[in-house]
Amino acid sequence: MHLLPDTLEAGSAYPLGATFDGLGVNFAVYSANAEKIELCVYDDSGRRELKRYVLPEWTDEVWHGYLPDAQPGLSYGYRAYGRYAPEEGHRFNPNKLLLDPYAKAMTGELRWTDAMYGYQVKSAREDLSFDRRDNALTMPKGVVTDSHFDWSRDVRPNTPWSETVIYEAHVKGLTKLFDEVQPSERGTFAALGNPKVIDHLKRLGVTALELLPIQSYTQDRFLQEKGLRNYWGYNTLNFFTPERSFFATDSHNELRRSVRRLHAAGIEVILDVVYNHTCEGSEQGPTLSWRGLDNASYYRLVKDQPRFSINDTGTGNTLNLTKARVIQMVADSLRYWATSFGIDGFRFDLGLTLGRTDTGFDPGAGFFDVLRQDPVLGRLKLITEPWDIGPGGYQLGNFPRALPNGTTSTAIPSASSGAVTMRSGRIWRRG
């Protein structure tokens, strides 16, 4: 790395995340309520801090700065300064290194200690207390990427809904015991593109492979303490980064190549995605990313008691998709997976939550409008799970629909227009 400068240049508020432009890296992160945000730059191991910078500009609630001569591979994190006032919904704690919500890659593993919490875990005051320990050594860092991949000769299958047969599978579970896949690739993204695996799917009549969550997720502390692991992945740590445990190599192109091979065989790839909550849990959960950057903006909080998180998801917190920047984060994530990884559609876990407002579920909620008008997302297969555990939490048939566009449905079907789903060797017909 070149000698690091003493300060950052102003940079740009767009795009969000860490963006390499060939000459340096632009950093931009949303926080409506922070008073200052620092960028912490680390060595290649992600363990030694090399420099700490104050992001110099704040434009339309986005903090930003530009680091000249920085290259892909740079490790970084943020520290956010502001009021620690849980009873008002604010939980800023600059002692906690925070993962960029837009990080495209990560280095280091999350290791659970009490320092991962913004409050003193054993305090009688619970989450009203304040923890001054630094968590940087046990916190994964974001990594700057250059994710160019040549999709020019890729042809999406665009299978009509009426001919769609969806096979729901776990990346590891699908191929871990597949004898015809070499042992080093079993249970990984690489195996998805193996000709023998593709032949197996074709023999079943599959036209779309729906993968259970592959966005980076945490191993829950209470599970690890019991010697258990989170197999299913419904506990997202980052919405832009593929889960590292599913890679056979150290390159994200492994997943891209498999998607291209599936496309060449006429098989679409759909992702099961979790945008209703995050791994940070309730108000007594850890401070890893969104909570430390702007708890009051990213999460829905109890009216008149903003110390407490609304728990319509059953996991402790609920993302606040009435906020424009939170909708933007979800839409940017979806668009990234669709364009950078060639994904053909999405199944929204607890999709009802994405349409919740202060007065309940709204089929005209802003997030649904964003999906339907988006020139990329509006052309994909979009499926929603029509319930959550909140008030009025079952809305089958009450989601918005759009007219077909060419051969691909742009609806958000609560029953997938007659599509067939295959699951664990059984065939399920929706609708």
Protein Blocks (a to p, Z undefined) as FASTA:
>chain_A
ZZddfbdcfbjabdedjddehjaccdddddfkbcbdcdddddfkomacfbdcddfbdeeh
iacdddehiaehiacdddddddddfknopacdfkbccddfkbcbdedjddddfklpcbdf
kbmklmmbccfbdfklmpccdddddfbdcfklpccfkiafklcccddddfklmmmmmmkb
cfklgoiaklmmgmklmmmmmmnopabdcdddfbdcdddfklmmnopacfkopacfbfkb
ccfklpfbfcfklmmmmmmmmmmnopacdddddfkbcfklpmklccfklmmnommlmpcc
dehilmbccdfkonopacdfkbfklmmmmmmmmmmmmmmnopabdcdehkllmmccfkbc
cfkbfklmmmmmpmklmmmccdddfbdfbehiacghiaccdddehjbcfbdcfbgghiac
deehiacdeZZ
